[in-house]
């Protein structure tokens, strides 16, 4: 599998779908698939946490600016 850029949840979903198709078609070893899936799910979790953190910061800034206005 060529190197993929996994920057969004959509990228990760496409990569996971690709791994599924490769395994289902018998073109990828299950051990490699497990490793790729584990890495993709870990990255997905990190991206979700980063997104939530950014949203919280934005909400806190918005609330702070309302208090000072």
Secondary structure, DSSP 8 states (H G I E B T S, - for coil): -------SHHHHHHHHHHHHHHHHTT-S-HHHHHHHHHHHHHHHHHHHHHHHHHHHHHHHHHHHHHHH-
